[in-house]
Amino acid sequence: MTLKELFAPLGQEAPPLPVRGLTQDSRRVEPGFVFVAVPGVPLPHRRPLDGHAFIPEALRRGAIAVVGEQDLTLPVPYARVADSRQALALLARRFYGEPDRALRLFGVTGSKGKSTTAFLLHHLLEEAALLSTVGLRLGGEARPPIGHFTTPEAPEVYAFLREAADRGLREAVLEVSSHALALKRVEGLTFRVGVFVNFYPDDHLDFHGTPEAYFNAKTLLVERSDLAVLNTSLTHLERLRQRPHLLFGPGGEVWAEGVREEEGLRFTLHTPWGKGEVHLPLIGAHNVENALAASAAALAAGVPLEKVLERLSGFPGVPGRMEVVQEKPFRVVIDFAHTGKSLEAALRTLRPTTQGRLLLVVGAAGERDPRRREDIGRVAARLADKAFFTEEDHRTEDLGAILEAMARAAAAEGGRFELVPDREEAILKAILEAQEGDTVLLAGKGHEATLERGQEALPWNEREVALKALRLRAKAEGSSPREGGA
């Protein structure tokens, strides 16, 4: 595509130079790229960066044109727009040839369970693409996630959809965060089915400001979907039901009866297409909600009920989501729980199937809402028998101050805890302390492939760190660790 063709919808004259790519990150600019200068996002913990300040760097790296919101004179073609984020998405869609036109899109949003629901739905659809926090799938091919976001920036979204369409796939499941919707990372997309799993009003208030703004951001997915799959427990459900919809959960059209935890989850699935028995090999009754949401979306898209029942029983699970590393003699579980509410859900899920103590390794991220670390400390004190408070992407914040905030909150609840700043050491300590029948929960990192210390993003694999600790313990005891799953 030429710059003249790319800029045509903006009403901007430009020479017919070949465009090799576009980005909002000046560090990714290469010769032949278009740089889109995006204003930064103001957050309580830091001053926002402004993409306009990085235009000189983009030009040095070879940008052939710039898009921005300020009145500027530059030595390359410059398109001034009212909204750089919207322009970034629409230009990306145009540059990648509107790949969404060749795909049936399924969007999944919600406060909790987005990743599991998206993975379940992708599994039910079989030959589909998947873009999620945990990773990417192009049919059966697995790839690591793009960056640290649930939903990457618009150029990455559209590039992924282009590759999916070029591979001959006809469906794609996108895990869509409230940030992505508010920041227009999925602008221009229309979804065949939009799934709204659940809503917790106290999440992400550092970004959205109010529960109302947070909810309104998520409803954008519903508004852009031909059919909305909605949880019957959602706030303002009547407002959402103005769109064509399918309800799941108690009182809905897709619901579960007789839920029991027996080697995973078992229940009777009721739907407008019939009913059947489900065996879902996942830990935790909360996953019934995720299964209902994914099943409703798949059934609405035309997947037969028999196929849904069959594929639910063969679901391999989600990396870093209640992932069992070892079952016996004590259980080791990895989970992404990184807020007070998600940690509480994880601990309450594991307690009934833990014969001994519940040991917890957990931290709290830096440059995020400071209330999160206090919530985690309180939940750990109430629901774990002992906690090891450690690092979790403290970034440029002082790790000691984060741990002290967690410790104060835990101490006020009378909890037992240790402060172990190094995460690998904390995991080893917890595993060395575990006894037969105990459960060790490693919370907060889950699937993530980096650990952010200061300005560095260090390689990280929670499962490998846990297995290393188990090997060290086994070596000391003269035995071998037992790796398992559920």
Secondary structure, 3 states (H helix, E strand, C coil): CEHHHHHHHHCCCCCCCECCEEECCHHHCCCCEEEECCECCCECCECCCEHHHHHHHHHHCCCCEEEECCCCCCCCCEEECCCHHHHHHHHHHHHCCCHHHHCEEEEEECCCCHHHHHHHHHHHHCCCEEECCCCEEECCEEECCCCCCCCCCHHHHHHHHHHHHHCCCCEEEEECCHHHHHCCCCCCCCEEEEEECCCCCCCCHHHHCCHHHHHHHHHHHHHCEEEEEEECCCCCHHHHCCCCEEEECCCCCEEEEEEEECCCEEEEEEECCEEEEEEECCCCCCHHHHHHHHHHHHHHCCCCHHHHHHHHHCCCCECCECEEEECCCCEEEEECCCCHHHHHHHHHHHHHHCCCCEEEEECCCCCCCCHHHHHHHHHHHHHCCEEEECCCCCECCCHHHHHHHHHHHHHHCCCCEEECCCHHHHHHHHHHHCCCCCEEEEECCCCCCEEEECCEEEECCHHHHHHHHHHHHHHHHCCCCCCCCC
